């Protein structure tokens, strides 16, 4: 009868049998290695394809629009129908910057087309302005956040080069930031919006004014009067800038 080595040792009473243990995974104490479960491959996190290297500050308007349309810099690209660059006069006095496209904007490819957009148009009309006539409207991020939520800091950071290039090409005379996300994106300020109202900020020599997002005003109707005050203040900043000859912007 042929016995295996293990059977022979058992017949001789030499038990239990000890076997060399596999090396412990890096960082795991040796005394716990035997109890460690077998390693299984963790599912790979779904990664967004790397964005092509683009010299953003050298893009003209058509190239900027094309680059934004195919941007894959953050995960907002995964659920969008289309990127929404903005709409309006490309030689504007006024630039309004909101947060990000909503559901309707994602479908139509234009910012502020729902109820918030109608309110913004009414606010512009009260100033004697109209969408597309010395007015350009854009957003801090160009793709719709899921559920129309506020874009997060990483998403705004990924989209900021596009926004900065838009401003450089548009050369507006005054910028109005609609809501806290727009403030965070352009001014890198996280203070309460109420504390930023009524103050003149600057971005590369351009006057910047902060006010409430129209969607917020729809939920808080009494704040409309404050938003009107902000727009009147922005108009005064614009007139002062034009009187001072600051139309020559440092781009």
Secondary structure, DSSP 8 states (H G I E B T S, - for coil): ----HHHHHHHTT--S---------TTS-HHHHTTS-------------------GGG--HHHHHHHHHT--SSGGGGT-SS----EE-SS-SEEEEES---HHHHHHT-SS-SHHHHHHHHHHHHTT-BTTBSEEEEESSSS--GGG----HHHHHHHHHHHHHHHHHH--SEEEEESHHHHHHHH---S-HHHHTT--EEETTEEEEEE--HHHHHH-GGGHHHHHHHHHHHHHHHHHHHHTTTTS---
